[in-house]
């Protein structure tokens, strides 16, 4: 790990929690920001209670930080784009003012026309890069792992006897195992860097979303999007209510290609992502 203190936002989230455990395992000196300190195990972690929109608090919390991981988003809120924009600007300003060595950000894959969700994720990356702090932005497709909102939604859909879905099931994607995402995040904190860079990260193969559902054992039929979209709310009722809004925003992004078009990450990082079948098997084994 790099010298100095590592700062982590989103430590109580799905990816953030796994990254926190991995950083602990590597003996990193850690400081983490959370809205509710009671939710975070403070062992070996300097816990700061607060919000990413509090620039003054952040500037103090970011003093002496060599690498700051930005893993927060407002997906599911009424105006998640505006909230994410405000949070990113606050964090960018505070990081620059505190002299942070590097920002590592996990965003979303996509090129050309994007959904509001993907556009927001990439806008956050642009704001962080414009801070003047060297920023590594990792753009990922669907994260495969039990606890990932998008993957859990796929599991619900795959559990139905016959899954009739919009024709986005044939959109190309590059699902990536959560363990591989964490490895990329760790590597992004260590890679030699003089300036900002964007890397597209994905699993070992590009596949349509249909393949994810079939890997989970689903029998899938596709209808034109308008005909099938109206059924999704009913299909996803088994999800917890607080996740339903998030899932709705995520599903809107499935109409857009999220496969990797630039293999720079494979050339510059010592991470060799697993295939979809292995990622799904690992995810299902972790739930047993």
C-alpha positions in Angstrom: 0.0 0.0 0.0 1.1 3.6 -0.5 2.7 5.6 2.3 0.4 7.8 4.3 -3.3 7.5 5.4 -5.9 6.0 3.1 -9.4 7.7 3.2 -12.5 5.7 2.4 -16.0 6.9 1.7 -18.9 4.4 1.2 -17.2 2.1 3.8 -20.6 0.7 4.9 -21.7 0.0 1.3 -21.4 -3.2 -0.6 -18.1 -2.6 -2.5 -16.8 -0.2 0.1 -17.2 -2.7 2.9 -15.2 -5.3 0.9 -12.5 -2.7 0.1 -12.3 -1.8 3.8 -11.6 -5.4 4.7 -9.0 -5.8 2.0 -7.2 -2.6 3.1 -7.2 -3.8 6.6 -5.7 -7.0 5.5 -2.9 -5.1 3.9 -2.2 -3.2 7.0 -3.2 0.2 5.6 -3.6 3.2 7.9 -7.3 4.0 7.5 -9.7 6.9 7.9 -13.3 6.5 6.9 -16.2 8.8 6.5 -19.7 7.7 7.4 -23.0 9.3 8.2 -23.5 6.9 11.1 -20.4 5.9 13.1 -22.4 3.2 14.8 -22.6 1.3 11.6 -18.9 1.0 11.1 -16.5 -1.2 13.0 -13.9 1.3 14.3 -11.2 -1.3 14.9 -8.0 0.0 13.3 -10.0 2.8 11.6 -10.1 6.5 12.3 -13.9 7.1 11.9 -15.2 10.5 10.9 -18.9 11.0 11.2 -20.4 13.3 8.6 -21.5 13.9 5.0 -19.6 14.3 1.7 -21.4 17.6 1.1 -19.8 19.2 4.2 -16.7 20.7 2.6 -15.3 22.1 5.8 -15.5 18.8 7.6 -14.0 17.0 4.6 -11.1 19.4 4.3 -10.1 18.6 7.9 -10.7 14.9 7.4 -8.7 14.8 4.2 -5.5 16.3 5.7 -2.6 14.0 5.3 -4.4 11.6 3.0 -2.3 9.9 0.3 -5.2 8.0 -1.4 -8.9 8.9 -1.1 -11.5 6.4 -2.4 -14.8 7.9 -3.5 -17.5 5.3 -3.5 -20.7 7.2 -2.7 -23.8 7.9 -4.9 -27.4 8.9 -4.4 -29.1 6.4 -6.7 -32.7 6.0 -5.8 -33.2 9.6 -4.7 -35.7 11.9 -6.5 -32.9 13.9 -8.1 -29.8 11.7 -7.7 -28.0 13.6 -10.5 -28.1 16.9 -8.6 -27.2 15.3 -5.3 -24.3 13.4 -6.8 -23.1 16.6 -8.5 -23.2 18.5 -5.2 -21.4 15.8 -3.3 -18.7 15.4 -6.0 -18.0 19.2 -6.1 -17.8 19.3 -2.3 -15.4 16.4 -2.2 -13.3 17.7 -5.1 -12.9 21.1 -3.5 -12.0 19.6 -0.1 -9.5 17.1 -1.6 -7.7 19.9 -3.5 -7.6 22.2 -0.5 -6.2 19.4 1.7 -3.5 18.4 -0.7 -4.8 14.8 -1.2 -2.3 12.8 -3.2 -4.8 10.8 -5.3 -8.5 10.1 -5.7 -9.7 6.7 -6.8 -13.3 6.6 -8.0 -15.6 3.7 -9.1 -18.0 4.8 -11.8 -20.0 3.2 -14.6 -19.2 2.0 -18.1 -20.8 3.4 -21.2 -20.1 5.4 -24.3 -22.2 7.7 -26.5 -25.8 7.9 -25.4 -26.2 7.1 -21.7 -29.0 6.6 -19.2 -29.4 9.3 -16.5 -27.7 7.0 -14.0 -24.7 6.4 -16.2 -24.4 10.0 -17.2 -24.4 11.0 -13.6 -21.7 8.4 -12.7 -19.5 9.8 -15.5 -20.2 13.4 -14.6 -19.0 12.7 -11.1 -15.8 11.4 -12.6 -15.3 14.5 -14.6 -15.8 16.7 -11.6 -13.3 14.8 -9.5 -10.7 14.9 -12.4 -11.2 18.7 -12.7 -10.2 19.1 -9.0 -6.5 19.2 -9.9 -6.0 16.1 -7.7 -4.7 13.1 -9.8 -7.8 10.9 -10.2 -8.1 7.3 -11.3 -11.6 6.6 -12.5 -12.6 3.0 -12.9 -15.7 2.5 -15.0 -17.4 -0.9 -14.4 -20.3 -2.8 -15.8 -22.7 -4.9 -13.6 -20.9 -6.1 -10.4 -21.4 -9.8 -9.7 -21.7 -10.6 -6.1 -24.4 -11.3 -3.4 -25.4 -8.0 -2.0 -24.8 -6.0 -5.2 -28.2 -4.3 -5.9 -28.0 -5.0 -9.7 -26.9 -8.6 -9.2 -29.6 -9.3 -6.6 -32.2 -7.9 -9.1 -31.0 -10.4 -11.7 -31.3 -13.2 -9.1 -34.9 -12.3 -8.4 -35.8 -12.2 -12.1 -33.9 -15.5 -12.7 -35.9 -17.2 -9.9 -39.2 -16.8 -11.9 -40.5 -19.9 -13.9 -40.5 -17.8 -17.1 -38.7 -14.5 -17.3 -40.3 -12.2 -19.9 -38.2 -9.0 -20.1 -37.6 -6.0 -22.3 -35.3 -6.5 -25.2 -32.5 -5.0 -23.3 -31.6 -8.6 -22.3 -29.7 -8.7 -25.6 -27.7 -5.5 -24.8 -24.0 -6.2 -24.5 -22.3 -5.9 -21.1 -19.1 -7.0 -19.3 -20.1 -8.1 -15.8 -17.3 -8.2 -13.3 -16.9 -10.1 -10.1 -16.8 -8.0 -6.9 -13.5 -9.5 -5.9 -12.0 -8.3 -9.2 -13.4 -4.8 -8.6 -11.7 -4.7 -5.2 -8.4 -5.8 -6.8 -8.7 -3.0 -9.3 -9.4 -0.5 -6.6 -6.4 -1.6 -4.6 -4.2 -1.5 -7.7 -5.5 2.0 -8.6 -4.2 3.2 -5.2 -0.7 2.0 -6.0 -0.2 2.4 -9.8 2.4 5.1 -10.7 0.5 8.2 -11.9 1.3 11.8 -12.6 -2.1 12.8 -13.9 -5.7 11.7 -14.0 -6.8 8.6 -16.1 -10.0 6.7 -16.9 -9.9 2.9 -17.1 -12.7 0.6 -18.3 -12.9 -2.6 -16.2 -14.9 -5.7 -16.9 -14.9 -9.4 -16.6 -13.0 -11.7 -18.9 -15.8 -11.7 -21.6 -18.4 -9.4 -23.1 -21.9 -11.0 -23.0 -25.5 -9.9 -23.3 -27.5 -9.6 -20.1 -29.4 -12.7 -21.2 -26.2 -14.7 -20.4 -26.2 -13.4 -16.8 -29.8 -14.6 -16.3 -29.1 -17.9 -18.0 -26.1 -18.5 -15.9 -28.4 -18.1 -12.9 -30.7 -20.8 -14.4 -33.4 -18.6 -15.9 -35.6 -19.4 -18.9 -35.7 -16.1 -20.7 -38.0 -14.7 -23.3 -37.8 -11.2 -24.7 -40.5 -8.8 -25.7 -40.2 -5.3 -27.2 -39.3 -2.9 -24.4 -42.6 -1.0 -24.2 -44.6 -4.3 -23.9 -42.4 -5.8 -21.2 -41.4 -2.8 -19.2 -44.8 -2.5 -17.5 -44.3 -5.9 -15.9 -41.0 -5.2 -14.2 -42.5 -3.6 -11.1 -44.5 -6.7 -10.4 -41.6 -9.0 -11.2 -39.3 -7.2 -8.7 -41.8 -7.1 -5.8 -39.6 -9.7 -3.9 -36.9 -7.0 -3.4 -36.9 -4.9 -0.3 -38.9 -1.7 -0.8 -35.9 0.6 -0.1 -34.0 -1.1 -3.0 -36.9 -1.0 -5.5 -36.2 2.7 -6.5 -32.5 2.0 -6.9 -33.3 -1.1 -9.1 -35.6 0.9 -11.3 -32.9 3.5 -12.0 -30.4 0.7 -12.7 -32.7 -1.2 -15.0 -33.0 2.0 -17.1 -29.3 1.7 -17.8 -29.5 -1.8 -19.2 -30.6 -0.4 -22.6 -27.1 0.8 -23.1 -23.9 -1.1 -24.0 -21.6 -1.4 -21.0 -18.9 -3.6 -22.5 -15.2 -2.6 -22.4 -13.9 -0.9 -25.5 -10.5 0.1 -24.2 -8.3 -2.6 -22.8 -5.8 -0.3 -21.1 -6.7 -1.7 -17.7 -5.6 -5.1 -18.7 -2.3 -3.7 -20.0 -1.5 -1.5 -17.0 -2.9 -3.5 -14.0 -1.9 -6.9 -12.8 -5.5 -8.0 -12.5 -6.9 -10.8 -14.6 -10.7 -10.8 -14.2 -12.6 -14.1 -14.0 -15.2 -15.3 -16.5 -18.9 -14.8 -16.0 -19.5 -18.5 -15.0 -16.8 -18.3 -12.3 -18.0 -14.9 -11.1 -21.6 -16.2 -10.7 -20.3 -19.5 -9.0 -18.3 -17.4 -6.6 -21.2 -15.2 -5.8 -23.6 -18.1 -5.2 -21.0 -19.9 -3.1 -20.6 -16.9 -0.9 -24.3 -16.9 -0.1 -24.4 -20.5 1.1 
